[in-house]
Amino acid sequence: MRALLGAHDVMEVVEEGYDEPTSKEAETALKEEQKTTLRTERKKDYKAKSIIYQGLDEATFEIIASAKTSKEIWEMLQKTYRGADKVKRIHLQTLRGEFESLRMKSSESISEYYARIMVVSNQMRRNGEALTDTRVIEKILRSLDRRFDFIVVTLEELKDISTMSIEELVGSLQAHEQKLHRDDDRASEQALQMKLSLNEGRYEQGGTSQRG
């Protein structure tokens, strides 16, 4: 809104206002030059009010409905949003604490943890936090489950974290996650085969004993 008002050259009248005559008689008594200046200032004020009104929702419009000049409207809006900014700052502090306390659960997949991280990150950004991708990446790397210790060390040594995208990081972690799953499946299959072999061996021994 400030940018729009500045572009239309009416920001000065919004911030400083202008001298409105106290009565019709006082306006009539003005010199012609003063009347011309007054008409110019009024036009600027009308334009400023029009721009401001276009940027308000119905609830906010009700707050400033009693204001007569753009300066009065602007002052009311500042008071209103100053309170809203305070609430936003408090909410942001809560989100910062939540962001720092996030940790990947042992039962979570990379995609599930990534989704949780991004929900909080996006809320922080909407509340005014200048959260960079690098900061999010660093947070993910230091809060992963211990299963990913090897890939974290590899990424930190071989990659430039400051130029890496979040998507690139998540892709690398998901590839490592799939490898872990394959290794687990292979280990489970080997354990099953070993169990079957032992059972078969016991059966054969039992059969020999019975024949004896």
C-alpha positions in Angstrom: 0.0 0.0 0.0 2.9 2.4 0.8 4.4 1.7 -2.6 1.1 2.4 -4.3 0.6 5.7 -2.4 4.2 6.7 -3.3 3.7 5.9 -7.0 0.7 8.2 -7.1 2.6 10.9 -5.3 0.2 11.1 -2.3 2.3 9.6 0.5 3.1 13.1 1.8 -0.5 14.0 2.4 -1.1 10.7 4.0 1.7 11.0 6.5 1.6 14.8 7.1 -2.0 15.7 6.3 -3.1 19.2 5.2 -4.9 22.2 6.7 -8.6 21.9 6.2 -10.5 25.2 6.9 -12.6 25.0 10.1 -15.7 26.5 8.5 -17.2 27.6 5.1 -16.5 31.2 6.1 -12.8 30.5 6.8 -12.5 28.8 3.4 -14.2 31.8 1.7 -11.8 34.1 3.3 -8.8 32.4 1.8 -6.7 34.0 -0.9 -7.1 32.6 -4.4 -3.6 31.0 -4.3 -4.5 29.3 -0.9 -7.8 28.1 -2.4 -5.9 26.5 -5.3 -3.5 24.8 -2.9 -6.4 23.6 -0.9 -8.1 22.1 -3.9 -4.9 20.3 -4.9 -4.4 18.9 -1.4 -8.1 17.7 -1.3 -7.6 15.9 -4.6 -4.5 14.2 -3.3 -6.4 13.2 -0.1 -9.3 11.7 -2.1 -6.9 9.8 -4.3 -5.0 8.5 -1.2 -8.3 7.4 0.5 -9.4 5.6 -2.7 -6.1 3.7 -2.8 -6.2 2.7 0.8 -9.9 1.6 0.6 -9.1 -0.7 -2.2 -6.5 -2.6 -0.1 -8.8 -3.2 2.9 -11.1 -6.1 3.8 -14.5 -5.4 5.2 -13.5 -5.9 8.8 -10.7 -3.4 8.6 -12.8 -1.0 6.7 -15.2 -0.9 9.7 -12.3 0.1 11.9 -11.4 3.2 9.9 -15.0 4.1 8.7 -15.2 7.2 11.0 -11.9 8.7 9.7 -12.3 11.8 7.5 -8.9 12.2 6.0 -6.2 9.8 4.6 -3.9 10.8 7.5 -6.5 9.8 10.1 -7.0 6.5 8.3 -3.3 5.8 8.1 -2.8 6.5 11.8 -5.7 4.1 12.7 -4.3 1.4 10.5 -0.9 1.8 12.1 -2.4 1.4 15.6 -4.4 -1.6 14.4 -1.5 -3.4 12.7 0.9 -2.6 15.5 -1.1 -4.9 17.7 -1.2 -7.5 14.9 2.5 -7.3 14.5 3.0 -8.0 18.3 0.8 -11.1 18.0 2.8 -12.2 14.9 6.1 -11.7 16.7 4.9 -13.9 19.6 3.7 -16.6 17.2 7.0 -16.4 15.4 8.9 -17.1 18.6 6.8 -20.2 19.2 7.5 -21.4 15.7 11.2 -20.8 16.1 11.2 -23.0 19.2 9.2 -25.7 17.3 11.6 -25.5 14.4 14.7 -26.0 16.6 13.1 -28.9 18.5 12.2 -30.9 15.4 13.8 -34.3 15.2 13.2 -37.2 12.8 11.5 -40.2 14.4 12.9 -43.7 13.8 9.6 -44.8 12.3 9.5 -41.8 9.8 10.5 -41.8 6.2 12.5 -38.9 4.7 9.4 -37.7 2.8 7.4 -37.6 6.0 10.0 -35.8 8.0 10.6 -33.3 5.1 6.9 -32.6 5.0 6.9 -31.8 8.8 10.0 -29.5 8.4 8.4 -27.6 5.5 5.1 -27.0 7.3 6.9 -25.2 10.1 9.3 -23.4 7.8 6.5 -22.0 5.6 4.6 -20.8 8.7 7.8 -19.0 9.9 8.2 -17.3 6.5 4.6 -16.2 6.4 5.1 -14.6 9.8 8.1 -12.6 8.7 11.1 -14.9 9.3 13.9 -14.6 6.7 14.4 -18.3 6.6 17.0 -19.4 3.9 17.1 -22.8 2.2 20.6 -23.2 3.7 19.3 -22.9 7.2 16.6 -25.4 6.5 19.1 -27.8 5.0 21.4 -27.5 8.0 18.5 -28.2 10.3 17.5 -31.3 8.4 21.1 -32.7 8.4 21.6 -32.2 12.1 18.2 -33.7 13.1 18.0 -36.9 11.0 17.8 -40.4 12.5 21.1 -42.1 13.2 20.5 -44.4 10.3 21.6 -41.5 8.1 24.8 -40.6 9.8 27.0 -41.9 7.0 25.2 -40.0 4.2 25.2 -36.8 6.3 29.0 -37.0 6.8 29.4 -37.7 3.1 27.2 -34.7 2.0 29.0 -32.3 4.4 32.4 -33.4 3.1 31.7 -33.6 -0.6 28.9 -31.0 -1.2 28.7 -27.3 -0.8 25.7 -26.9 1.5 25.4 -23.2 0.8 24.6 -23.9 -2.9 22.6 -27.0 -2.5 18.8 -26.9 -3.0 16.4 -28.5 -0.5 15.1 -30.7 -3.3 18.6 -31.9 -4.1 19.2 -32.8 -0.4 15.9 -34.7 -0.1 16.7 -36.6 -3.3 20.1 -37.8 -2.0 18.5 -38.8 1.4 15.7 -40.7 -0.3 18.3 -42.6 -2.5 20.2 -43.5 0.7 17.0 -44.6 2.4 16.1 -46.9 -0.5 19.6 -48.5 -0.2 19.0 -49.0 3.5 15.7 -50.7 2.7 17.4 -53.0 0.2 20.1 -53.9 2.6 17.5 -54.7 5.3 15.5 -56.8 2.9 18.6 -58.7 1.9 19.6 -59.3 5.5 16.1 -60.5 6.3 16.1 -62.9 3.4 19.5 -64.3 4.4 18.3 -64.7 8.0 15.2 -66.6 6.7 17.3 -68.9 4.6 19.6 -69.6 7.5 16.7 -70.4 9.7 15.2 -72.7 7.1 18.5 -74.5 6.6 18.9 -75.0 10.4 15.3 -76.4 10.6 16.0 -78.7 7.7 19.2 -79.9 9.4 17.4 -80.7 12.6 14.7 -82.6 10.7 17.3 -84.7 9.0 19.1 -85.4 12.3 15.8 -86.4 13.8 14.9 -88.7 11.0 18.3 -90.5 11.2 17.9 -90.9 15.0 14.5 -92.5 14.6 15.8 -95.0 11.9 18.6 -95.9 14.3 
